[in-house]
Amino acid sequence: MRTSIATVSLSGSLTEKLTAASRAGFDGVEIFENDLLASPLTPEEIRARCADLGLTIDLYQPMRDIEAVPEDEFARNLRRARHKFELMRRLGADTVLVCSSVCPLAVDDDALAAAQLARLADLAQDFGIRVAYEALAWGRHVSTYDHAWHIVETAGHPALGTCLDSFHILSRGSDAKGIEDIPGEKIFYLQLADAPLLAMDVLQWSRHYRCFPGQGGFDIAGLVRSVLHTGYDGPLSLEVFNDVFRQAEAGPTAVDARRSLLVLQETVGIAAPPASVAPTGVAFAELVTPDAEPLSAVLGALGFARTARHRSKPVDLWQQGEARLLVNTGTAVRRDGTGLAAIGLESPDPTAAAHRAEALLAPVLPRRRALEDAQLDAVLAPDGTELFFCATDRPEHPNWRADFADTEAVPAAPQPHAARIDHLALTQPWHHFDEATLFHHSVLGLHAQESVDVADPYGLMRSRAVTNDDGSVRIALTVGAAPTDDTAHAQHIALATDDVVAAARRFAEAGGRLLPIPANFYDDLAARYEFADGELETYRELGILYDRDAHGEFRHCYTPTIGRVFFELVQRDGGYRGYGAQNAPVRLAAQHTARRLTGG
């Protein structure tokens, strides 16, 4: 199906919005009135610009407070409408959106509303324009789609139809199944927006918190199926009011928007991108650093051994058990401190995974490699992390491990501290959080868990984990407390261990330091839970945090931060599914304290 986007969904000037929509692959746009009024271009120039970009102008919006008003007021409305229809003819738009009235003068009279909308449609028809009547969820007398359709049906005018908006329908809890009773030819337009499930005034909810399909909690796919059942053949169009999107760069937002519609079309069965190929494990995590010495010291204390070196690049492989870390000290790496730059994801079919990623608009990374290096497919995540699709030690696929030559490694500890990577935590730029969730779900095939809020001493952070079916791949996505907050640059690697107390002791004995945790935390633990004799004292001594859920227990501790990265040792018992979010405020406060003390 054709896809469209309202210019209000993107930031920037009208020209910037149109360019972003075109580059993202949209077929058309809705021109929001305020964008046109603020543009230095004439309607004719905007029309030409859209044509040059391969965009149709599918809708002009909105026209407000038209119907069910006293006759003298309606006469003024018709005069206003005539001017708008003349402008639309210059613009080349043939459909106008009319929102149900919120005017204090409007009366609760469906017959009058139908009659006046019919007169408006008479005027529109003279200009070759159709009127799409939409029920605002906060409309004064008309606030549901079925009520709006009743008025349109009563008017019985060929140039008058209805516009269906998923936010206005689903935010009120209306049953979208009833849409199937509307003739498809009378649905003049379909606008789509998702939203998180919030308990708040619907107008504020609408104006600030809408998001793209798949990023919120609404059943957008079910609504679209009902619309398609009517025979509707117009575009799928996005109309999203969102404070973050209005401040983010238009280009990436438009790509995120188009990706949401591609996934939606796949979900409802009207498009078939390459099938999803979920990763089955973490092959490696790559750290970049301008100074390998501090990182090497921590890795050694954690039980890792430097086992191999890349044949053509300054990259070392550190390994224990199934946990593999690459340390890159090349001149091309970022100079702003140690950071997590790339993740290798084990895939049952790396080529198919890359094809799906490309089809869903993920940036494919060109790779600088020597002739003999393994040819790995890689894409860029919204936060800039490079994601490689790997098939470690499978001869039928290129093997990244073959690029490394074994070294004379220091023998690993006889009792490894950790067996594998439990999860990776990536803190997102503040304007990429919802995009990152959709990306990891749609492109990588990971399941998004519930979003949680975490109290940082300097604000509130949001976190949402994505995981595969068996938990062998877990990525926690977090957005910082504020756009300028230093915590927005923190990342960490969690290492799984069967005995976190023993691992913490071995780390300390090898010269490692664990993040100090305030004594007040352990006083609270003693009040909340019962522990075996000496258990809580051990946790207090080592800085181990504790949590439990309905499935099991979680014990974990942290290293200090090196550059922009720190490590976590975690022990899951009895099927614990979380990430210790209950303890995150304590950990964040401890990290802030450590930074102040060290001047970092």
N, C-alpha and C positions, 0 to 999 in steps of 0.2 A: 504494500500500500504506500501511497505518497505520505511523506512526513513533512511537518511544518513546525514552526516554533514562534511564539510571540516575542516581539522585540523586548518586552518588559522583563523577559526571563534572563537577559544578558546585560552586562555592564558596558559602559562606554557610550560614544556617540552613535547615532543611527547608522552612519557609514561603517563604523567598526562592528556593530552588531550584524549588519547584513553580510559583511565579509566573513565574519566568524561562522555564521549559519551556512553560508555557501561552502566554505572550506570543510566544514564538518559533514557535508553531504546531504543537507536538507533540501527538499524540493521547493518549499515555499515558506512564507513568513506571514504572521499577523502583525500589522503595523499598529502599535499602540499610539493613541492620539498624542500623548505627551512627548513621545519620541519625534513625531512629525513636527509638532509645534516648536520644538527646540532645535530643529535642524535648519541649517542655512540653505539647504537644497530646496528647490521648488518641487511640487508634486510631480511635475514632468521629469525632472532630473532624478528623483527617487525611483520613478517608474523605469527610467532608462538604466539606472544603476542596477536595479533588481534584474532586469532583462540581461544585462551584461554578465551578471553573476549566475545566471541560470535559475533564478528564483521567481516564482509566481507570488503575487500578493493575494493571499487567500481570504483575508478578513481585515476589515478596518474596525477598530474598537477603542473604547466602548461609547455607545450612546445611552445616556442615563435619564431617568425620571421623566419618561414620556407619557405613560398610559394612566388611565383612571383618574384624571385630574379635571377640574372645572374647565369649561369650554374656552374661556379667555386664556387660561394657562396653556391649553392644548394648542391653541392658535399660535402662541409664541413658540411652542415646541415644533410645530410644523415648519415655521419660518427657519428655526435653527436647523432642522433636518434638511431643508432644501439646500442650505449652504453646504452642509456636510456631503450631501449626495453630489453636488457640483464638484466638490473637492475630490470625492471618490472617483468620479468619471475622469478627472485629470490624472489621478493616481493609477487608474486601471484596476481598481478593486471592485468586485461585484457583489460582495456580501458584507453586511454591517451587523455588528453585535449590539443588541438592545437588551440591557439588564432590567430585571424587574425593579419597579420603582421603590425608592426609599424616601421619596419626597413627603413632607408632612401634609401636603395638600391632597395626596392620593387617597382615594376612598376604596372601601372594600366592596367592589362592584365588578364582578367578572364580565357581565354583559357590556358595561361601559368600557372596560379594558379591551375586550375583544373588538368592539366597534372602533375605538380609537386606533388600535394597532392595525386594523384593516384599512383605515384611512391613511395611516403612515405607509402601509405596503402599497396602496394605490400610487402615492407620490413616488415611492422608491421604484416601482415598476416603470414609471415614465423615464427613469434614468437607467434602466436595465440592471437594477440592483435588487437583491433579495434581503429580507430582514430575518435575522436569526434571534429569536426571543429566548432569553436565558433566565432561569430562576436563581437569584442570589440567595444564598443560605440565610442571609439576614434581611431579605426583602420585607418591605413594610406589610404587604398583604399576600404576596406571592413568593414563597420561599422553598417550594419543592418542585421537582421536575414534572411530576404528574399534574400538578396544578397549572404550571405553565403550558403544558401540552393541552390541557382542557381548554384554556383560553385560545390557543392557536387553532384548535379544532373547531371551536365555536365561531371564530372569525372566518374560517373557510376561504382564505385568500391564497391564490397560488404563489404569491411572492412573499408569503409569511410562513416561516417554519420555526423549528425550535433549535436551540443550541444546548447540547448536553455537556456539563462540566463535572468531571469526576469528583473534584473537591466539594462542590456545592451539594452533590448527591450523597457522597459517602460520609461527609462530615456530620450530616444530620441523621445518619443511620438509615437512610431510605433503602428500600429493597430494589436493587438495580434490575431484578428479574422483570419488573413491570415495563421496562424499556421495550421489551420484545413486542408489546402491544402497539407501539408507535410505528406507522408505516415508514420504511427506510427513506423514501423520497421526501418526507417531511422533517427528517433530521438534517438540517442544513449544515451543521458543524459539530465537531466533537473536540472538546478541550480536555486535556489530561494533566493531572497533577497528583502526586502522592503527598503524604504528610505523616509525621510521627503521631502516634496516638496520644493526644494531650487533653487535659481537662482545663479548658480556658474559653474565653469569649471567642465565638466562631470568627468574628471579623478580624481580631488580632491574630488568631490562628492562621487565617487565610493570608493576611497581608505580610506575615513575617516568617512562616514556618513551612510553606509548601516546599516540596522537593520533587525530583524526577521519579518516574515509576520504578519501583524496586528499591527505593531508598527509604521508604516510610512503612506504614503499617496497614494501608488500605488494600483491598482486593481489586486492584486496577484490572488485572487480567479477567476476572469474572465480569466486571462491568463491560469491558471491551467485547467479550464474547456475546453478551446480550445485545450490544449495539450491532455487531456484525450479523446477528441472527435476523435483524430487521431488513437486511439488504443494503445498509448504509455503505456507500462507496466513496465517501469523501476522505480527506486526509486524517491521519492521526496527528494531532497538534498538541504541543506543550504550552501551557500557560502557568508559569511558576513565579510566584512572588516570594523572594527569599533574601534576607538581609545579607547573607554571605555571598550568594551568587552576584548580587548587585555590586559587590566590591572586588570580586575576583576577576581575573583576566578573562575576557570574553571567549577567546579561542579554546582553551581547555574546557571551559564550561559548556560550550556548544558541542564539543566532542563527547563529553560525559552525557549530555542530553540525548544526542543521537544514539549513543550506545544503549541508553535505557530503552529507547524505542525498538532497537534491533532485538534486544532480549525479550521485550514485551511481545513482539511479533512472533518470536520463536515460541514463547510460552502459550500463546493462543493458537498456534498452528498455521500462521499465514506466511511464515518465512522459515528457512532451514539453513542457518549458518552451520559450519562444521560442528560436529557433536562435541559436547564438553568432555574433557579428559582431566579428571581430578588427579593431583599429585599424590604419590603414595609414600613420600618421606622427604626428609631434608638431606640432600647430598652434601652440601657444605654451606657455610656462611663466610663471606669474604669481608675482611676488615682492611681498611686502608689507613696508613699511619705515616707521618713524616719522621717518626722516631720509634723504631721497633723495640728498643731496649726496655722501656717500662712495660709495654704490652707483653713482651717475651717473658719477663719476670713473673707477671701474673699468670700467664698461661702455664709456665713451668710449675708454679706453686699449685695450680689447679689440677695438675696431673697430666697435662698434655706434653707430648714430645714432638720435636720438629723431625718429621719422618721423610720429607721429600722437598725438592725445590723445582720450580718450573724450568723447563729446558731453555726458554728464551726470554723470560721476564723475571723481574726481582720479586717473585712471589713464593713464599714458603708454605708448606702444608704442615699444620700441627694437628695431631690426632690422638684420641684415646677412645677405645671401643669404637662405636659407630659415630661418634661426634668428630666432625672434621671442620677445621677452621683454616682459611687461607689468610695469610698476612702479606699485604701488598705494600711495598715501600717504593714503588716506581715514581719517577719524576712527574708523571701525569696525574697522580692522585691529589685529592684536595689537601690544601695546606692548613685547614682550620681545625686540625686535631684529629685524633683517631675516631673513625666512624665505621658504621656498618654500610657497605656500599653495594653488596650483591648477595643473592641467595640462590643456591642451586637446588632445584626441586626435582626429586626423582619422579619420572613420568613413565607410565606404561607405553606411551607412544609420543616421544618428544616432537616429532614432525607434526602430528595431528594437533598436539597442544599448541604449537606455534601457529598453525594455520587458523585455529579458532581465535587465538589472540589477535592475529592480524585482521580477521574478518570483523572483530568487535572493536576495531580502531585502536588497538594498543600499539604504541610506537615500537616498531621493530628496530633492534639495535644493530648497526653495522659493527663488525668486530675486527679490531686490529689483531692479526694473528700471523704467525709464521706459516710457511707452506705445510710444515709437518704437524701443526697444531690441530687438535680435534675441532671440527666444525660444529659448534653448539648454537642452537637457536636461542635468542634472548629477546626479551621485551622490557620496556621501561614502565614501572609502576607510577602512579600519580605523584608519589613523594620523591621520585628520582631513583629509587632502589632498582638495580638491575636484577631481573629474574631470568635464570637460565633453566632450560628444560633438559634434564640429564637422564642418562641410563648407565649408571655406574657399573662397570664390570659385566656389561652385556654385549657380547661380540657383534650382535647384529646392528648395534647403534654406535655412533661416535662416543668415545669414552674420555671424559675430561681427565681422568686419573692417568691416562697414558701420556699426558703432557708433562708429567712430573717424574723426575729421576730420584730414586731413593737416596737418602743421605746416611752418613754415619750418625744415627740418631742417638741421643741419650736414652737409655732404656726407660720405658714407662714404669710408673710405680707398680709394684706387684699387686696392689689393691687399687684399681682405678678409682678416682674420685667420682667420675661420671661415666655413664654408658652411652648417652646419646643427647641430642638437642631436644629438650622438652618443648620449648616454644621460643619464638622470637617476638620482641616487642618493638614496634616501629611507631615513633611519634610523628604524626602527620603535620604538615603545614596547616594552619588553622582553617584555610578555605578549601582543603581537599578531603575532609573527613568523610562526608557522604559519598563523594566520588570514589574514594578508596574502598569503601564497603562494597559498592556496586561492582567495582573493578575486580576485587578479589573473588566475589561470588560469581560473576558472569564470565569473566575471562579465565579464571583459574579453577572454577568449579568447587569452591569452598563454601561451606555453610556459615552464614552469619548468625551469631548468637545475640542475645539481648544486649542492648546498649546499657552501660552503667555510668553513673556519675561518681567521680572521685574527688574528694576535697584536698586540694593543694593549699599550703599556707597562704598563697597569693592569688587564689581563685579556684574555680571549679574546672576539672578536667573531665572529658568524656572518653570512654573506652569501649571498644567493641571487638570481640574476638571472632576470627574466622577459622574454621577447622575442616579437615576432611572427615570421612565417616568414622575411622578408627582412632582418630586423635594423633596419628603419626605426623601430621602437619598441623601446627597451631601457630597462628600469627595474631598477636594482640595489637590492634590499631588504636592509637590514642591521639587526642588533639590537646595541645597545650592550653593552659589557663587563659592566655591572652596572646594576640598576634606577636607581641614582642617578648614573651616570656622565654627565658633561657631553657626551661624544661621542654619547650617545643622541639629542642634539638637532641634530647636524650633518647638513646636506644638501648636495648639490652638483649643479651642472649642467656636463656635459662637452660641449665644443664641438668638432666635427670640423674638422680642417684638413688640407690636402694637404702642408704643410711646417711642422712644429711649430717647427723652429729659426727660420725666418723670422718666424713668428707671435710667438714668444717675444721675438725681438729688437724687433719693431715695438711690442709691448706695453711693453717696457722703455723704448724711445725715447719713448713717449708718456707716460712718467711712472709706469707700472705697476711693482709689485714682485712678484716670483715667490717662492714659498716656498723658503727655503734648504734644500738637501739635504746631509747630512753627507758629507765627503770619503771616509769609509770605504766608503760605498756604491759609489763609482766605482772604488775599489781592488778591490772584489769583482767588479764588472762586468769589469774588465780580466782577472781570473783566469778568469772563466767564458766570455767571448766574445772573439772577435777583431774589431777595428774598423779602419776606414780611418784613415790618418794624420790626426791632429787631431780626429777625430770625438768621441772620448771626452772630450777637453779641452773641446770646445764644450758637451757635455752638462753637464760639471762647472761650467763658467762660468755657464750659464743655469739650472741646477737641473732639467734634463730627466732623467726616469727612462726606463729601457729594459727591455723584456721581449720574449720571443718564444715562440711555440708551434709546433705541427706545421704550422700553416697560414700563418704570417707573423710580422711584427714589430709592436711597439707602442711608440711614444714618446709621453710625456705629461709635463705639468708643471702646477703648481697656483698659484693666487693665494692670498694670505692669506685668512682667514675674516672675513667681514663679518657681524656678528650671528650668525646660525646657518647661513650659506650661504657657500660658496666656489665658484670656477670652476676647470675643468680644460680644458686644451687637449690634444687627442689626435690622433695620426696613426696610422691603421691601414694596414698594407701587406701585400699578399699574402694577404688573407683571415683575418687574425688575429681570433679569436672572443672573446677574454677581455676582462678589464677591468683588467689589471695587478695582480691579487691578490697576486702574488709580491712586489710593491713596497709593498703597503699598510702593512705594519709600519713601514717607513721613513717613509712619508708621515705616519702617525699620530704617530710619535715626533716628527717635525719640527713638526707642528701643536701638540703639547703644549708643546714648547720655545718656539715662537712665542707661545703664550698666556702662558706664564710671563714672557717678556721684555716683553710689552706690557701685562701685567696684565689680559688679557681672559679 
